[in-house]
Amino acid sequence: MTLHGMVTGLLLLGLGACSSLPSGLPAGGGVQVPTAWVESAASARSTPLARWWLRFNDPLLAALIAEALDANRSVKSAVAALRQARALGDVQTAGLGPSLGLSASAQRNYSGASRSSSNGFRAGLDAGWEPDLFGGQRAGVSAADADTAASLASLGDVQVSVAAELALNYLQLRGLQARLLIAQASLASQQETLQLTDWRAEAGLVGSLELEQARAAVAQTQAQLPALQAAALQTEHAIAVLTGQAPAALHGRLVAVERTPQASDDLVLAFPAETLRQRPDVRAAEARVAAAWARMRQADAARYPSFQLSGSLGLSSLALGSLTSGSSVAAGLLGSVSASLFDGGAARARVRAQEAGFDQVQSTYEATVLAALQEVEDALVALRHDRERLQYLRAAAESAQSAALLARQRYSSGLVDFQVVLETQRNALGTQDSVANLLATLNTDHVRLYKALGGGWVPDQDNTIRVSPAKP
């Protein structure tokens, strides 16, 4: 067989062994994705969720989220990781083309006992190119592109998490402040009851037992205030750190007690498969699968021969003055091929290692899909049941408040025992506190649902979230 025939045979064998990347990976991988959510009907026209926090109609919340997305340290780290991935991708892409270099040298040689000398001068251009006949370099570029896509989606995932975490803390703060107001109002009512009991005790209408019970009720409510105040301050600190500031930096903006924001309930969900496509963590896991597939191809292509073309064009002369003359021109062209005859199975082992790595990221991708489906279903279940609970608790709070008012009126007239007053006040405080706490929980249910649906970024667009509303 001629040399030309051997080279042709090697080319055909290598090209036949290479396979192309799939045009697209199915949503969910090996996971069976349901066609609809169990707890809610999906629609082809789902509610846009790129700026879901605006649905709370709270300018301060929107401003704080914008500050966090701009200054949070985790976001900055993810942005740096994206820049690094893009730079490494540029390195891989540059390897597909030829390289060109410039060289120059001057040399002086001595020989013999007479110490005769000679000079040498050279200047030239050197070029080299490795044809990517078996697709190894293109596979490396595909892997780098997939890594960049994964970094972009990971940046989106960090931004989604930061926005959700800040919203959760903000809504928790407003809930704590609402509970603090309820406790303070209940304390004022109990203190009035204590004053009334003290007057009745001085008049000999009640004994010391009722007086001490009234004092105990006041002290118990007073003991709740420091715990709520401490929790509110700690939540303020968490919000400040999320925005990249010192813990106490936002106290002046957050200390004012405002209404507890409420998200609108007119949320229309997308189908499960569409939700998976808009979640950044699923997109990042999918990109990592594509990168692992490309690296498996790259490792397989490394088993086949490599070809190198190189050339040089330069000027060479013994004297510097004659370096530019036509007779000093020197040119060369070289073609080479190299192949491994025996490596102890290292090349095949590298392919097997990449295959194992592909299986790992594929399993991680499927686990991410399952976790995404569970998060949405769990958030829907929590939202529906908390709405039902809120209806009952509000009815209970209204009745408890009315009962406490009636008990105080009848007690002042001597118609009921003091135990009735204590019990009704305790029930009123407990139910009102439960309503405020559940309202905050209902808000966090909305935030968790928005996050589970992939809200907070726009797939297939760079820069993901970028908002800069003015500070209120």
DRENDO-1510 file (C-alpha; in Angstrom, 1 decimal, always signed):
<recs>
REC; n; res; u; v; w
REC; 1; MET; +0.0; +0.0; +0.0 .
REC; 2; THR; +1.3; +3.5; -0.9 .
REC; 3; LEU; +1.8; +6.2; +1.6 .
REC; 4; HIS; -1.1; +8.1; +0.1 .
REC; 5; GLY; -3.3; +5.1; +0.5 .
REC; 6; MET; -2.3; +4.7; +4.1 .
REC; 7; VAL; -3.1; +8.3; +4.9 .
REC; 8; THR; -6.4; +8.2; +3.1 .
REC; 9; GLY; -7.3; +5.0; +5.1 .
REC; 10; LEU; -6.5; +6.6; +8.4 .
REC; 11; LEU; -8.6; +9.7; +7.5 .
REC; 12; LEU; -11.6; +7.6; +6.5 .
REC; 13; LEU; -11.3; +5.5; +9.7 .
REC; 14; GLY; -11.0; +8.6; +11.9 .
REC; 15; LEU; -13.8; +10.5; +10.3 .
REC; 16; GLY; -16.1; +7.4; +10.5 .
REC; 17; ALA; -15.3; +7.1; +14.2 .
REC; 18; CYS; -16.3; +10.7; +15.0 .
REC; 19; SER; -19.9; +11.5; +15.8 .
REC; 20; SER; -21.7; +14.8; +16.0 .
REC; 21; LEU; -23.3; +16.4; +19.0 .
REC; 22; PRO; -27.1; +15.9; +19.2 .
REC; 23; SER; -29.1; +18.9; +18.0 .
REC; 24; GLY; -30.8; +19.2; +21.3 .
REC; 25; LEU; -31.2; +17.3; +24.6 .
REC; 26; PRO; -34.8; +16.4; +25.5 .
REC; 27; ALA; -36.2; +18.4; +28.5 .
REC; 28; GLY; -35.8; +16.2; +31.5 .
REC; 29; GLY; -33.4; +13.8; +30.0 .
REC; 30; GLY; -34.5; +10.4; +31.2 .
REC; 31; VAL; -37.2; +11.8; +33.5 .
REC; 32; GLN; -40.8; +11.6; +32.5 .
REC; 33; VAL; -42.1; +15.2; +32.6 .
REC; 34; PRO; -45.8; +15.6; +33.4 .
REC; 35; THR; -48.0; +17.4; +31.0 .
REC; 36; ALA; -49.6; +19.6; +33.7 .
REC; 37; TRP; -49.2; +20.6; +37.3 .
REC; 38; VAL; -51.3; +18.6; +39.8 .
REC; 39; GLU; -52.3; +21.7; +41.9 .
REC; 40; SER; -53.0; +24.2; +39.1 .
REC; 41; ALA; -54.0; +24.2; +35.5 .
REC; 42; ALA; -51.3; +25.4; +33.1 .
REC; 43; SER; -51.9; +27.7; +30.2 .
REC; 44; ALA; -50.1; +28.4; +26.9 .
REC; 45; ARG; -50.0; +32.1; +27.9 .
REC; 46; SER; -48.4; +32.1; +31.3 .
REC; 47; THR; -47.8; +35.1; +33.4 .
REC; 48; PRO; -44.4; +36.8; +32.7 .
REC; 49; LEU; -42.1; +36.4; +35.7 .
REC; 50; ALA; -38.9; +38.2; +34.8 .
REC; 51; ARG; -39.8; +41.0; +37.3 .
REC; 52; TRP; -42.1; +39.0; +39.6 .
REC; 53; TRP; -41.3; +41.3; +42.7 .
REC; 54; LEU; -43.1; +44.1; +41.0 .
REC; 55; ARG; -46.3; +42.1; +41.6 .
REC; 56; PHE; -46.1; +43.0; +45.3 .
REC; 57; ASN; -46.5; +46.7; +44.4 .
REC; 58; ASP; -43.8; +47.7; +46.9 .
REC; 59; PRO; -41.3; +50.3; +45.6 .
REC; 60; LEU; -38.8; +49.7; +48.4 .
REC; 61; LEU; -38.8; +46.0; +47.8 .
REC; 62; ALA; -38.1; +46.6; +44.1 .
REC; 63; ALA; -35.3; +49.1; +44.9 .
REC; 64; LEU; -33.6; +46.7; +47.4 .
REC; 65; ILE; -33.7; +43.9; +44.9 .
REC; 66; ALA; -32.1; +46.1; +42.3 .
REC; 67; GLU; -29.3; +47.1; +44.7 .
REC; 68; ALA; -28.7; +43.4; +45.6 .
REC; 69; LEU; -28.5; +42.3; +42.0 .
REC; 70; ASP; -25.9; +45.1; +41.4 .
REC; 71; ALA; -23.8; +44.7; +44.6 .
REC; 72; ASN; -24.2; +41.3; +46.0 .
REC; 73; ARG; -20.9; +39.4; +46.3 .
REC; 74; SER; -22.3; +36.1; +45.0 .
REC; 75; VAL; -23.5; +37.9; +41.9 .
REC; 76; LYS; -20.2; +39.6; +41.4 .
REC; 77; SER; -18.4; +36.2; +41.7 .
REC; 78; ALA; -20.8; +34.6; +39.2 .
REC; 79; VAL; -20.2; +37.5; +36.7 .
REC; 80; ALA; -16.4; +36.9; +37.1 .
REC; 81; ALA; -16.9; +33.2; +36.4 .
REC; 82; LEU; -18.8; +34.1; +33.2 .
REC; 83; ARG; -16.0; +36.3; +32.0 .
REC; 84; GLN; -13.5; +33.6; +32.7 .
REC; 85; ALA; -15.6; +31.0; +30.7 .
REC; 86; ARG; -15.9; +33.4; +27.8 .
REC; 87; ALA; -12.2; +34.0; +27.8 .
REC; 88; LEU; -11.4; +30.3; +27.8 .
REC; 89; GLY; -13.9; +29.8; +25.0 .
REC; 90; ASP; -12.0; +32.4; +23.0 .
REC; 91; VAL; -8.8; +30.5; +23.6 .
REC; 92; GLN; -10.4; +27.3; +22.2 .
REC; 93; THR; -11.8; +29.1; +19.2 .
REC; 94; ALA; -8.4; +30.7; +18.4 .
REC; 95; GLY; -6.9; +27.2; +18.2 .
REC; 96; LEU; -8.9; +26.4; +15.1 .
REC; 97; GLY; -7.1; +28.9; +12.9 .
REC; 98; PRO; -3.4; +29.1; +11.9 .
REC; 99; SER; -0.8; +30.8; +14.1 .
REC; 100; LEU; +1.7; +33.4; +12.8 .
REC; 101; GLY; +4.8; +34.5; +14.5 .
REC; 102; LEU; +7.6; +37.0; +13.9 .
REC; 103; SER; +11.3; +36.2; +14.7 .
REC; 104; ALA; +14.6; +38.0; +14.4 .
REC; 105; SER; +18.1; +36.9; +15.4 .
REC; 106; ALA; +21.7; +38.1; +15.2 .
REC; 107; GLN; +24.7; +35.7; +15.7 .
REC; 108; ARG; +28.5; +35.9; +15.8 .
REC; 109; ASN; +30.6; +32.8; +15.6 .
REC; 110; TYR; +34.3; +32.2; +16.4 .
REC; 111; SER; +36.4; +29.2; +15.2 .
REC; 112; GLY; +40.0; +27.9; +15.0 .
REC; 113; ALA; +43.1; +29.1; +16.7 .
REC; 114; SER; +43.1; +32.2; +14.7 .
REC; 115; ARG; +39.8; +33.1; +16.3 .
REC; 116; SER; +38.3; +33.9; +12.9 .
REC; 117; SER; +34.8; +35.1; +13.2 .
REC; 118; SER; +31.6; +35.3; +11.1 .
REC; 119; ASN; +28.3; +37.0; +11.5 .
REC; 120; GLY; +24.7; +35.8; +10.8 .
REC; 121; PHE; +21.5; +37.7; +10.7 .
REC; 122; ARG; +18.0; +36.4; +10.2 .
REC; 123; ALA; +14.4; +37.8; +10.2 .
REC; 124; GLY; +11.3; +36.0; +9.2 .
REC; 125; LEU; +7.7; +35.0; +9.6 .
REC; 126; ASP; +6.7; +31.5; +10.9 .
REC; 127; ALA; +3.3; +30.0; +10.4 .
REC; 128; GLY; +1.7; +26.8; +11.6 .
REC; 129; TRP; -1.7; +25.1; +11.3 .
REC; 130; GLU; -3.1; +21.8; +12.6 .
REC; 131; PRO; -6.1; +20.7; +10.4 .
REC; 132; ASP; -8.9; +19.5; +12.6 .
REC; 133; LEU; -9.6; +16.4; +10.5 .
REC; 134; PHE; -11.2; +14.4; +13.3 .
REC; 135; GLY; -13.1; +17.1; +15.0 .
REC; 136; GLY; -11.2; +17.2; +18.3 .
REC; 137; GLN; -10.6; +20.9; +18.2 .
REC; 138; ARG; -14.2; +21.6; +17.2 .
REC; 139; ALA; -15.4; +19.4; +20.1 .
REC; 140; GLY; -13.2; +21.5; +22.4 .
REC; 141; VAL; -14.8; +24.7; +21.1 .
REC; 142; SER; -18.3; +23.1; +21.6 .
REC; 143; ALA; -17.3; +22.2; +25.2 .
REC; 144; ALA; -16.1; +25.7; +25.8 .
REC; 145; ASP; -19.3; +27.1; +24.4 .
REC; 146; ALA; -21.4; +24.8; +26.6 .
REC; 147; ASP; -19.3; +25.9; +29.6 .
REC; 148; THR; -20.1; +29.5; +28.8 .
REC; 149; ALA; -23.8; +28.7; +28.5 .
REC; 150; ALA; -23.6; +27.0; +31.8 .
REC; 151; SER; -21.9; +29.9; +33.4 .
REC; 152; LEU; -24.5; +32.3; +32.0 .
REC; 153; ALA; -27.3; +30.2; +33.4 .
REC; 154; SER; -25.5; +29.8; +36.7 .
REC; 155; LEU; -25.3; +33.6; +36.9 .
REC; 156; GLY; -29.0; +33.7; +36.3 .
REC; 157; ASP; -29.5; +31.1; +39.0 .
REC; 158; VAL; -27.5; +33.2; +41.5 .
REC; 159; GLN; -29.5; +36.3; +40.6 .
REC; 160; VAL; -32.8; +34.4; +41.0 .
REC; 161; SER; -31.7; +33.1; +44.4 .
REC; 162; VAL; -30.5; +36.5; +45.6 .
REC; 163; ALA; -33.7; +38.2; +44.5 .
REC; 164; ALA; -35.8; +35.5; +46.2 .
REC; 165; GLU; -33.7; +35.6; +49.4 .
REC; 166; LEU; -34.0; +39.3; +49.7 .
REC; 167; ALA; -37.7; +39.2; +49.1 .
REC; 168; LEU; -38.2; +36.5; +51.7 .
REC; 169; ASN; -36.3; +38.5; +54.3 .
REC; 170; TYR; -38.1; +41.7; +53.4 .
REC; 171; LEU; -41.5; +40.1; +53.7 .
REC; 172; GLN; -40.5; +38.4; +56.9 .
REC; 173; LEU; -39.5; +41.8; +58.3 .
REC; 174; ARG; -42.8; +43.3; +57.4 .
REC; 175; GLY; -44.6; +40.3; +59.0 .
REC; 176; LEU; -42.5; +40.7; +62.2 .
REC; 177; GLN; -43.3; +44.4; +62.3 .
REC; 178; ALA; -47.1; +43.6; +61.9 .
REC; 179; ARG; -46.9; +41.1; +64.7 .
REC; 180; LEU; -45.1; +43.6; +66.9 .
REC; 181; LEU; -47.9; +46.1; +66.4 .
REC; 182; ILE; -50.4; +43.5; +67.3 .
REC; 183; ALA; -48.5; +42.6; +70.4 .
REC; 184; GLN; -48.2; +46.3; +71.4 .
REC; 185; ALA; -52.0; +46.8; +70.9 .
REC; 186; SER; -52.8; +43.7; +72.9 .
REC; 187; LEU; -50.4; +44.9; +75.7 .
REC; 188; ALA; -52.2; +48.3; +75.8 .
REC; 189; SER; -55.5; +46.5; +76.2 .
REC; 190; GLN; -54.2; +44.2; +78.9 .
REC; 191; GLN; -52.7; +47.2; +80.7 .
REC; 192; GLU; -56.2; +48.8; +80.7 .
REC; 193; THR; -57.6; +45.6; +82.0 .
REC; 194; LEU; -55.0; +45.5; +84.7 .
REC; 195; GLN; -55.9; +49.1; +85.7 .
REC; 196; LEU; -59.5; +48.2; +85.9 .
REC; 197; THR; -58.8; +45.1; +88.0 .
REC; 198; ASP; -56.6; +47.2; +90.3 .
REC; 199; TRP; -59.6; +49.6; +90.9 .
REC; 200; ARG; -61.9; +46.7; +91.5 .
REC; 201; ALA; -59.5; +45.2; +94.0 .
REC; 202; GLU; -59.2; +48.5; +95.9 .
REC; 203; ALA; -63.0; +48.6; +96.0 .
REC; 204; GLY; -63.1; +45.0; +97.4 .
REC; 205; LEU; -64.9; +43.6; +94.4 .
REC; 206; VAL; -62.2; +41.2; +93.4 .
REC; 207; GLY; -59.4; +39.5; +95.3 .
REC; 208; SER; -55.6; +39.6; +94.9 .
REC; 209; LEU; -55.8; +36.4; +92.8 .
REC; 210; GLU; -57.4; +38.2; +89.9 .
REC; 211; LEU; -55.0; +41.2; +90.3 .
REC; 212; GLU; -51.9; +38.9; +90.1 .
REC; 213; GLN; -53.4; +37.1; +87.0 .
REC; 214; ALA; -53.8; +40.4; +85.2 .
REC; 215; ARG; -50.2; +41.4; +86.1 .
REC; 216; ALA; -49.0; +38.0; +84.8 .
REC; 217; ALA; -50.8; +38.5; +81.5 .
REC; 218; VAL; -49.3; +41.9; +81.0 .
REC; 219; ALA; -45.8; +40.6; +81.7 .
REC; 220; GLN; -46.2; +37.6; +79.4 .
REC; 221; THR; -47.1; +39.9; +76.5 .
REC; 222; GLN; -44.3; +42.3; +77.4 .
REC; 223; ALA; -41.9; +39.4; +77.1 .
REC; 224; GLN; -42.9; +38.8; +73.5 .
REC; 225; LEU; -41.8; +42.3; +72.4 .
REC; 226; PRO; -38.0; +41.9; +72.8 .
REC; 227; ALA; -38.1; +38.6; +70.8 .
REC; 228; LEU; -40.0; +40.2; +68.0 .
REC; 229; GLN; -37.8; +43.3; +68.0 .
REC; 230; ALA; -34.6; +41.2; +68.0 .
REC; 231; ALA; -35.9; +39.1; +65.1 .
REC; 232; ALA; -36.8; +42.2; +63.1 .
REC; 233; LEU; -33.3; +43.7; +63.6 .
REC; 234; GLN; -31.6; +40.5; +62.6 .
REC; 235; THR; -33.7; +40.4; +59.4 .
REC; 236; GLU; -32.7; +43.9; +58.7 .
REC; 237; HIS; -29.1; +42.8; +58.9 .
REC; 238; ALA; -29.7; +40.0; +56.5 .
REC; 239; ILE; -31.2; +42.3; +54.0 .
REC; 240; ALA; -28.3; +44.8; +54.2 .
REC; 241; VAL; -25.7; +42.1; +53.7 .
REC; 242; LEU; -27.6; +40.8; +50.7 .
REC; 243; THR; -27.3; +44.3; +49.2 .
REC; 244; GLY; -23.6; +44.3; +49.8 .
REC; 245; GLN; -23.7; +46.7; +52.8 .
REC; 246; ALA; -22.8; +46.6; +56.5 .
REC; 247; PRO; -25.5; +44.9; +58.7 .
REC; 248; ALA; -26.9; +48.2; +60.1 .
REC; 249; ALA; -26.7; +50.2; +56.9 .
REC; 250; LEU; -30.4; +50.0; +56.0 .
REC; 251; HIS; -32.0; +50.5; +59.5 .
REC; 252; GLY; -33.2; +54.0; +58.6 .
REC; 253; ARG; -34.9; +52.8; +55.5 .
REC; 254; LEU; -36.5; +49.7; +57.0 .
REC; 255; VAL; -37.4; +50.8; +60.5 .
REC; 256; ALA; -40.5; +52.6; +59.3 .
REC; 257; VAL; -43.4; +50.2; +59.7 .
REC; 258; GLU; -45.4; +49.9; +56.5 .
REC; 259; ARG; -48.2; +47.7; +55.3 .
REC; 260; THR; -47.4; +44.1; +54.6 .
REC; 261; PRO; -47.2; +43.7; +50.8 .
REC; 262; GLN; -49.5; +41.2; +49.2 .
REC; 263; ALA; -48.9; +39.5; +45.9 .
REC; 264; SER; -51.7; +39.4; +43.3 .
REC; 265; ASP; -53.3; +36.0; +42.9 .
REC; 266; ASP; -53.8; +36.2; +39.1 .
REC; 267; LEU; -50.9; +33.9; +38.4 .
REC; 268; VAL; -51.2; +31.7; +35.3 .
REC; 269; LEU; -48.6; +28.9; +35.2 .
REC; 270; ALA; -46.7; +27.6; +32.2 .
REC; 271; PHE; -46.7; +23.9; +31.4 .
REC; 272; PRO; -44.1; +21.8; +33.3 .
REC; 273; ALA; -41.8; +21.3; +30.2 .
REC; 274; GLU; -41.8; +25.1; +29.5 .
REC; 275; THR; -41.1; +25.8; +33.2 .
REC; 276; LEU; -38.0; +23.5; +33.1 .
REC; 277; ARG; -36.8; +25.4; +30.0 .
REC; 278; GLN; -37.0; +28.8; +31.9 .
REC; 279; ARG; -35.3; +27.6; +35.1 .
REC; 280; PRO; -31.7; +28.7; +35.1 .
REC; 281; ASP; -30.4; +25.7; +37.2 .
REC; 282; VAL; -32.0; +23.3; +34.7 .
REC; 283; ARG; -30.5; +25.2; +31.8 .
REC; 284; ALA; -27.0; +25.2; +33.5 .
REC; 285; ALA; -27.3; +21.4; +34.1 .
REC; 286; GLU; -28.3; +20.8; +30.5 .
REC; 287; ALA; -25.3; +22.9; +29.3 .
REC; 288; ARG; -23.0; +20.8; +31.4 .
REC; 289; VAL; -24.3; +17.7; +29.8 .
REC; 290; ALA; -23.5; +19.1; +26.4 .
REC; 291; ALA; -20.0; +20.1; +27.6 .
REC; 292; ALA; -19.4; +16.6; +28.9 .
REC; 293; TRP; -20.6; +15.1; +25.6 .
REC; 294; ALA; -18.2; +17.3; +23.6 .
REC; 295; ARG; -15.3; +16.4; +25.9 .
REC; 296; MET; -16.1; +12.8; +25.3 .
REC; 297; ARG; -15.8; +13.4; +21.6 .
REC; 298; GLN; -12.6; +15.4; +22.1 .
REC; 299; ALA; -11.0; +12.5; +24.0 .
REC; 300; ASP; -12.1; +10.0; +21.3 .
REC; 301; ALA; -10.6; +12.2; +18.5 .
REC; 302; ALA; -7.3; +12.3; +20.4 .
REC; 303; ARG; -6.8; +8.6; +19.6 .
REC; 304; TYR; -6.3; +9.3; +15.9 .
REC; 305; PRO; -3.4; +10.8; +14.0 .
REC; 306; SER; -2.7; +14.5; +14.1 .
REC; 307; PHE; -1.5; +16.5; +11.2 .
REC; 308; GLN; +0.6; +19.7; +11.2 .
REC; 309; LEU; +1.4; +22.1; +8.4 .
REC; 310; SER; +4.1; +24.7; +9.0 .
REC; 311; GLY; +6.0; +27.2; +6.9 .
REC; 312; SER; +8.5; +30.0; +7.2 .
REC; 313; LEU; +9.5; +32.9; +5.1 .
REC; 314; GLY; +12.5; +35.0; +6.1 .
REC; 315; LEU; +15.7; +36.8; +5.3 .
REC; 316; SER; +19.1; +35.4; +6.1 .
REC; 317; SER; +22.5; +36.9; +5.5 .
REC; 318; LEU; +26.0; +37.1; +6.8 .
REC; 319; ALA; +26.0; +40.9; +6.7 .
REC; 320; LEU; +23.3; +43.2; +8.1 .
REC; 321; GLY; +23.6; +45.4; +5.0 .
REC; 322; SER; +22.8; +42.6; +2.6 .
REC; 323; LEU; +19.8; +41.3; +4.6 .
REC; 324; THR; +17.3; +43.0; +2.4 .
REC; 325; SER; +18.8; +41.7; -0.9 .
REC; 326; GLY; +16.9; +39.2; -3.0 .
REC; 327; SER; +19.5; +36.5; -2.5 .
REC; 328; SER; +18.9; +36.5; +1.3 .
REC; 329; VAL; +15.3; +35.3; +1.0 .
REC; 330; ALA; +14.7; +31.8; +2.5 .
REC; 331; ALA; +11.4; +29.9; +2.6 .
REC; 332; GLY; +10.3; +26.5; +3.8 .
REC; 333; LEU; +7.2; +24.4; +4.0 .
REC; 334; LEU; +6.7; +21.3; +6.2 .
REC; 335; GLY; +3.9; +18.8; +6.5 .
REC; 336; SER; +4.0; +16.2; +9.3 .
REC; 337; VAL; +1.7; +13.5; +10.7 .
REC; 338; SER; +2.0; +11.8; +14.1 .
REC; 339; ALA; +0.2; +8.9; +15.6 .
REC; 340; SER; +0.6; +6.9; +18.8 .
REC; 341; LEU; +1.4; +3.2; +18.1 .
REC; 342; PHE; +1.3; +2.1; +21.8 .
REC; 343; ASP; +0.3; +4.0; +24.9 .
REC; 344; GLY; -0.6; +1.2; +27.2 .
REC; 345; GLY; -4.4; +1.9; +26.7 .
REC; 346; ALA; -4.1; +5.5; +28.1 .
REC; 347; ALA; -6.1; +7.0; +25.2 .
REC; 348; ARG; -9.0; +4.6; +25.6 .
REC; 349; ALA; -8.9; +5.0; +29.3 .
REC; 350; ARG; -9.3; +8.8; +28.8 .
REC; 351; VAL; -12.4; +8.1; +26.6 .
REC; 352; ARG; -13.8; +5.9; +29.3 .
REC; 353; ALA; -13.2; +8.6; +32.0 .
REC; 354; GLN; -15.0; +11.1; +29.9 .
REC; 355; GLU; -17.9; +8.7; +29.4 .
REC; 356; ALA; -18.1; +8.2; +33.1 .
REC; 357; GLY; -18.1; +12.0; +33.5 .
REC; 358; PHE; -20.9; +12.3; +31.0 .
REC; 359; ASP; -23.0; +9.8; +32.9 .
REC; 360; GLN; -22.4; +11.8; +36.1 .
REC; 361; VAL; -23.6; +15.1; +34.7 .
REC; 362; GLN; -26.5; +13.4; +33.0 .
REC; 363; SER; -27.6; +11.9; +36.4 .
REC; 364; THR; -27.1; +15.4; +38.0 .
REC; 365; TYR; -29.3; +16.9; +35.2 .
REC; 366; GLU; -32.1; +14.4; +35.8 .
REC; 367; ALA; -31.9; +15.0; +39.6 .
REC; 368; THR; -32.1; +18.8; +38.9 .
REC; 369; VAL; -35.2; +18.3; +36.8 .
REC; 370; LEU; -36.9; +16.1; +39.5 .
REC; 371; ALA; -36.0; +18.7; +42.2 .
REC; 372; ALA; -37.5; +21.5; +40.0 .
REC; 373; LEU; -40.7; +19.6; +39.5 .
REC; 374; GLN; -41.0; +18.9; +43.2 .
REC; 375; GLU; -40.3; +22.6; +44.1 .
REC; 376; VAL; -43.1; +23.8; +41.9 .
REC; 377; GLU; -45.6; +21.2; +43.2 .
REC; 378; ASP; -44.6; +21.8; +46.8 .
REC; 379; ALA; -45.0; +25.6; +46.4 .
REC; 380; LEU; -48.4; +25.1; +44.8 .
REC; 381; VAL; -49.6; +22.8; +47.6 .
REC; 382; ALA; -48.4; +25.3; +50.3 .
REC; 383; LEU; -50.0; +28.2; +48.6 .
REC; 384; ARG; -53.4; +26.6; +48.2 .
REC; 385; HIS; -53.6; +25.2; +51.7 .
REC; 386; ASP; -52.3; +28.4; +53.3 .
REC; 387; ARG; -55.0; +30.4; +51.5 .
REC; 388; GLU; -57.6; +28.0; +53.0 .
REC; 389; ARG; -56.1; +28.4; +56.4 .
REC; 390; LEU; -56.1; +32.2; +56.1 .
REC; 391; GLN; -59.9; +32.3; +55.6 .
REC; 392; TYR; -60.6; +30.3; +58.8 .
REC; 393; LEU; -58.0; +32.2; +60.8 .
REC; 394; ARG; -59.5; +35.5; +59.8 .
REC; 395; ALA; -62.9; +34.4; +60.9 .
REC; 396; ALA; -61.5; +33.1; +64.2 .
REC; 397; ALA; -59.6; +36.4; +64.8 .
REC; 398; GLU; -62.8; +38.5; +64.2 .
REC; 399; SER; -64.8; +36.3; +66.6 .
REC; 400; ALA; -62.0; +36.3; +69.2 .
REC; 401; GLN; -61.7; +40.1; +69.1 .
REC; 402; SER; -65.4; +40.5; +69.5 .
REC; 403; ALA; -65.4; +38.0; +72.4 .
REC; 404; ALA; -62.5; +39.9; +74.2 .
REC; 405; LEU; -64.4; +43.2; +73.8 .
REC; 406; LEU; -67.6; +41.7; +75.2 .
REC; 407; ALA; -65.8; +40.1; +78.1 .
REC; 408; ARG; -64.1; +43.3; +79.1 .
REC; 409; GLN; -67.5; +45.2; +79.0 .
REC; 410; ARG; -69.2; +42.5; +81.1 .
REC; 411; TYR; -66.3; +42.2; +83.5 .
REC; 412; SER; -66.4; +46.0; +84.2 .
REC; 413; SER; -70.1; +45.5; +85.0 .
REC; 414; GLY; -69.3; +42.5; +87.2 .
REC; 415; LEU; -71.3; +40.1; +85.0 .
REC; 416; VAL; -68.5; +37.6; +84.2 .
REC; 417; ASP; -65.5; +36.2; +86.0 .
REC; 418; PHE; -62.0; +37.5; +85.4 .
REC; 419; GLN; -60.9; +34.1; +84.0 .
REC; 420; VAL; -63.2; +34.8; +81.0 .
REC; 421; VAL; -61.4; +38.1; +80.4 .
REC; 422; LEU; -58.0; +36.5; +80.5 .
REC; 423; GLU; -59.0; +33.6; +78.2 .
REC; 424; THR; -60.7; +35.9; +75.6 .
REC; 425; GLN; -57.7; +38.3; +75.5 .
REC; 426; ARG; -55.3; +35.4; +75.2 .
REC; 427; ASN; -57.3; +34.0; +72.3 .
REC; 428; ALA; -57.6; +37.4; +70.6 .
REC; 429; LEU; -53.9; +37.9; +70.8 .
REC; 430; GLY; -53.1; +34.4; +69.6 .
REC; 431; THR; -55.4; +34.5; +66.6 .
REC; 432; GLN; -54.4; +38.0; +65.4 .
REC; 433; ASP; -50.7; +37.0; +65.7 .
REC; 434; SER; -51.5; +33.8; +63.7 .
REC; 435; VAL; -53.2; +35.8; +61.0 .
REC; 436; ALA; -50.2; +38.2; +60.7 .
REC; 437; ASN; -47.8; +35.3; +60.7 .
REC; 438; LEU; -49.8; +33.4; +58.0 .
REC; 439; LEU; -50.0; +36.5; +55.8 .
REC; 440; ALA; -46.2; +36.6; +55.8 .
REC; 441; THR; -46.1; +32.9; +55.1 .
REC; 442; LEU; -48.5; +33.3; +52.2 .
REC; 443; ASN; -46.2; +36.0; +50.8 .
REC; 444; THR; -43.2; +33.7; +51.1 .
REC; 445; ASP; -45.2; +30.9; +49.4 .
REC; 446; HIS; -45.6; +33.3; +46.4 .
REC; 447; VAL; -41.9; +34.0; +46.4 .
REC; 448; ARG; -41.0; +30.3; +46.5 .
REC; 449; LEU; -43.4; +29.6; +43.7 .
REC; 450; TYR; -41.9; +32.4; +41.6 .
REC; 451; LYS; -38.4; +31.1; +42.2 .
REC; 452; ALA; -39.5; +27.5; +41.5 .
REC; 453; LEU; -41.0; +28.6; +38.2 .
REC; 454; GLY; -37.7; +30.1; +37.2 .
REC; 455; GLY; -38.9; +33.7; +37.5 .
REC; 456; GLY; -36.3; +36.4; +37.7 .
REC; 457; TRP; -34.4; +35.9; +34.5 .
REC; 458; VAL; -35.0; +35.7; +30.7 .
REC; 459; PRO; -33.7; +32.5; +29.0 .
REC; 460; ASP; -31.5; +32.9; +25.9 .
REC; 461; GLN; -30.7; +36.5; +26.8 .
REC; 462; ASP; -27.5; +37.8; +28.2 .
REC; 463; ASN; -27.2; +39.9; +31.3 .
REC; 464; THR; -30.2; +38.1; +32.8 .
REC; 465; ILE; -31.6; +40.6; +35.3 .
REC; 466; ARG; -30.7; +44.2; +35.0 .
REC; 467; VAL; -33.0; +46.7; +36.8 .
REC; 468; SER; -32.1; +50.1; +38.3 .
REC; 469; PRO; -35.2; +51.7; +39.8 .
REC; 470; ALA; -34.7; +54.9; +41.7 .
REC; 471; LYS; -34.6; +54.6; +45.5 .
REC; 472; PRO; -37.9; +55.5; +47.1 .
</recs>
